[in-house]
Amino acid sequence: MKAKLLISSLLLGTAILAIAKGDPVLMTINGKDIKLSEFEYLYHKNNQQQIEKETLDQYLDRFVLYKQKVADAEAAGIDTTSLFIKEFEGYQKDLAEPFMTEDTTYHWQFVNEAYERSKQEVKIDHFMLPLGTNPIETANNMARMDSIRNCILAGEDWGAMVDKLSSDPSKVRNHGHYGFVTANMFPYEFENAVYTTPVGEISKPIRTNYGVHMIRVIETRMRNDVHAKHILKLFPKDATEEQKAVCKAQIDSIYNLLKAGANFEELAKKESQDGTARNGGDLGWFGRGRMVQPFEDIAFDLADGAISEPFATRFGYHIIKKVGHGIPSLSEVRNTIETAISRDSRAQLITQRRLDDMKAKYNFRINPEFESFLTQTLEANGKYDSTFVAQNIKGNKMPMFFYGEKESVPVMRLLSQINSKAVIPLPSAAKDYILNRIDAVADAALMDYHARELVKNNPDYRNLLNEYRDGMLLFEISNRRVWKAAGKDSVALEQYFEQNRSRYNWSEPHFKGIILSAKNDTVLNLIKADLATMGADTLTDALHNKYGNDIRMERMVVKKGENPYADYLAFHVGDKPERKGFTEFMILEGGVINQPEEMADVRGAVTSDYQDVLEQQWKDELARKYPAKINKKVLKQVK
């Protein structure tokens, strides 16, 4: 069960500020205490990221400004907006994940189990029945499979029973005889039956998301895989003999290069028509039954390091280089194993085992009064239905369970997990149904509680989370006060430009105008003929409306070397540029100017400089509004 981790900003702020033994207050800004541990965390992290390390005093000045900006963001109420809270909750969940799963015991149990199993191949027979559309059908098919098992154990022929009763589509060609399989090929429940059933015996019926299964284990053998690379020249679809002959000539040419000493991996990158080409044709490790014939036999028969002669499969012509054979190391297949674990029921098992540990750690217990209440109310109502839910679940604040020191969750939280319109006639069955639904609520509550405990007790997580929170606030307040503010205030930008015009002189001419690209010379000549009749104010709109995708227009202010079209048309340097789908180019309007004519010509530079002005004004304001009170004695404790 996947629990949501939600911690309110208010809760976080309170927990982060909780007094920890041996963690004195370094400074206070706008009434908010900042502890020594937080400063040291960011100070050391900053120094690790800098080429030239800052002195303590240099970083202290930056830290104070940083916290003053955060204080300004909090004063503006940014941390209370629904958008901020939602985004922050997402960060909380992501950042907490590594801390929530610090104990990797269960994960590594499954990784090691999968690797050890992967060393062995198991020859199996397989029988399958449908899963069923509901729990009753599934239970019936499980019982039916058990009866079939008993018949086979009593002497009935496996193949005949498979042909008659199995729902596995592959029975048409294999009659239930699967051959050798290994770990991570099938759902975990299926794999478990394969590796825990003794040779010569038949497993008990098992269920997966695909159906009800029964497995007979025939024999086992040690796995002997191959690590190989290949170069492939693909046959075209429905290839003729002539086309296949072309592929043969190409692969023979490549083979001759290899015999002359060419690098296999480089040729694979250049010539192979397979997805592995980017990796030098590397197919990784594979076992028997994974590759098409004769590819498999040739790969297994080659000596380590040897290169095969060209050969054909139904896909095309191949050349194989055998890298090695045996069993890959755990480090080589770890990523594959962990991906498989994350995608099947093992991921849920790991989570559930951790949650079970959490229940024990936080003394989780069902409220006995709630159990008695359920029994009495269900018997009084006679069944579980919408009336029972409305009268006994909705709005009910009785604690369902307890955990932690004084934590509990009310009955009404069950509404999110139960079907209020369902009808369960037996009170005992209804009670089981409700009690089973408690797990999802309990898991979410325990995960949330564990996260709160992390904030209080884990300084690494607390500091990291606070860093993200303050970073989000810093970005938004800086956006409001400086970055967006400079761009939005066009009047102030114009005034700043006029007052400082001399700062924005160019050292070399610029092209200012619009360059038009046309698909061909016919379109370009039509445009030239139209220009005399089009007004300047509506020129670009008129051309777009008339020629649509046959043209492209770009407005620019660039110096020589910054744009190939301006270089060619305005500065008369370089070759005629190439643009996919367009062959002709012209200056639609504008020309070369020596100095900027208006603020828009140097908007980027003016905006950047004006942002610096706003930043300095803001710094002065912050120093007045939020003076920092620094404890010099505590500062000396910085390590």
HELIX and SHEET records of a PDB file:
HELIX    1   1 SER A    9  ILE A   16  1                                   8    
HELIX    2   2 LEU A   36  GLN A   49  1                                  14    
HELIX    3   3 LEU A   56  ALA A   75  1                                  20    
HELIX    4   4 ILE A   78  THR A   80  5                                   3    
HELIX    5   5 SER A   82  MET A  100  1                                  19    
HELIX    6   6 THR A  105  SER A  118  1                                  14    
HELIX    7   7 PRO A  135  LEU A  153  1                                  19    
HELIX    8   8 TRP A  158  LEU A  165  1                                   8    
HELIX    9   9 LYS A  171  ASN A  174  1                                   4    
HELIX   10  10 TYR A  188  THR A  196  1                                   9    
HELIX   11  11 GLU A  241  LYS A  259  1                                  19    
HELIX   12  12 PHE A  264  GLU A  271  1                                   8    
HELIX   13  13 GLY A  275  ASN A  279  5                                   5    
HELIX   14  14 PHE A  295  ASP A  301  1                                   7    
HELIX   15  15 LEU A  330  ARG A  343  1                                  14    
HELIX   16  16 SER A  345  LYS A  361  1                                  17    
HELIX   17  17 PRO A  368  ASN A  381  1                                  14    
HELIX   18  18 SER A  386  ASN A  392  1                                   7    
HELIX   19  19 VAL A  411  SER A  416  5                                   6    
HELIX   20  20 PRO A  427  ASN A  457  1                                  31    
HELIX   21  21 PRO A  459  SER A  478  1                                  20    
HELIX   22  22 ASN A  479  TRP A  483  3                                   5    
HELIX   23  23 LYS A  484  LYS A  488  1                                   5    
HELIX   24  24 SER A  490  GLN A  499  1                                  10    
HELIX   25  25 ARG A  501  TYR A  504  5                                   4    
HELIX   26  26 ASP A  521  LEU A  531  1                                  11    
HELIX   27  27 ALA A  536  THR A  538  5                                   3    
HELIX   28  28 LEU A  539  TYR A  547  1                                   9    
HELIX   29  29 GLY A  548  ASP A  550  5                                   3    
HELIX   30  30 PRO A  564  LEU A  569  1                                   6    
HELIX   31  31 MET A  599  VAL A  602  5                                   4    
HELIX   32  32 ARG A  603  LYS A  625  1                                  23    
HELIX   33  33 LYS A  632  LEU A  635  1                                   4    
SHEET    1   A 3 LYS A  32  LYS A  35  0                                        
SHEET    2   A 3 VAL A  25  ILE A  29 -1                                        
SHEET    3   A 3 ALA A 628  ILE A 630 -1                                        
SHEET    1   B 4 HIS A 177  VAL A 181  0                                        
SHEET    2   B 4 GLN A 120  LEU A 129 -1                                        
SHEET    3   B 4 VAL A 212  MET A 222 -1                                        
SHEET    4   B 4 ILE A 206  ARG A 207 -1                                        
SHEET    1   C 4 ASP A 282  PHE A 286  0                                        
SHEET    2   C 4 ASP A 225  LEU A 234 -1                                        
SHEET    3   C 4 GLY A 316  GLY A 326 -1                                        
SHEET    4   C 4 PHE A 311  ALA A 312 -1                                        
SHEET    1   D 3 ARG A 365  ILE A 366  0                                        
SHEET    2   D 3 PRO A 399  TYR A 403 -1                                        
SHEET    3   D 3 GLU A 407  PRO A 410 -1                                        
SHEET    1   E 3 ILE A 551  LYS A 559  0                                        
SHEET    2   E 3 HIS A 510  ALA A 518 -1                                        
SHEET    3   E 3 GLU A 584  ILE A 593 -1                                        
END                                                                             
